[in-house]
Amino acid sequence: MNYNTKIRYDVVGNRNKYFIFSIVLTLAGIVSLILFQLNFGVDFKAGTNIDVSVGQAVTQQEINSTLDEAGFPDETSTIGGANKDRATIRFAEILTQEQSTKVIEALKAKYGDDVSAEVNVVSTEIAQELGIKTIWAILIASLGIMFYVMIRFEWRFALASNISILYDSFVVIAIFSIFRFEVDLPFIAAVLTTLGYSINDKIVIFDRIRENMRFSQVRNEEQLAHLVNASVWQTMARNLYTVLTVVIVTLCIFFLGSPSIKMFSLALLVGLISGAYSTIFIASPLWFLLKRREKQKPKVAVKTEP
């Protein structure tokens, strides 16, 4: 059947290449998680955050130097704010009230009495609870998406899309583990946002596949592969334009935004790219394989009474 579209690349025919690449990346992520785990920020492990406003432009080196002189050599800080007058100082241990006061007094001695600070402490119990709730949030979101797609389409679409979006989430986690980027609460928001954008891309292609199935008579595997390839290329422009629009905004946030949301924008960027990739090269071929099995089932002859 002619679908009035030019198939520039046989996605289904080259599916094994992308399956192998995806499996290798997944295995690399698993090995990295086993050997190095994730570089958790203070949100997921016990520690202390002190958000400071100093009322003047400062540098990270100046803040670190001031705290080093006060007896806190292992702290890390990030500078933010439109005028670079705010700093977030992170401590790997839970500071006592006296230690927190000492930090603030050291900053006031350096930058004057206009210094204001907010101290946030994360206990071990809270960190563990956040980690557990994060896992549940991703699982519940994935199951909800799967049930929606199953009701809206069919179980093959649901299974293919759920495998793909879980792959997208894992790619983000694997990249952060391999390159030792810090994982904090905004990272979790980025992973959940990735699920939303990823399933949106897949719904667009699946809807086109379903529409083409209605108006075509697929009798064999070759015709089914042709239908999937045509559906991919019919929706290619729309999917790419949608992803590129969000990617451009995300890049602007990463390069121009506050340091506190850089990891969020980076995680979202990885998720968007992975979502676009998995929609074309994983979800669609997976559905093809599942549907092909149905086409290959021999039809049982129905006996009629004489």
Helices and strands as residue ranges (DSSP letters): H 15-35, E 39-40, G 42-44, E 47-53, H 60-69, E 76-80, E 86-91, H 97-111, E 116-122, H 124-152, H 155-178, E 182-183, H 185-214, H 221-256, G 259-261, H 262-278, I 279-283, H 284-296
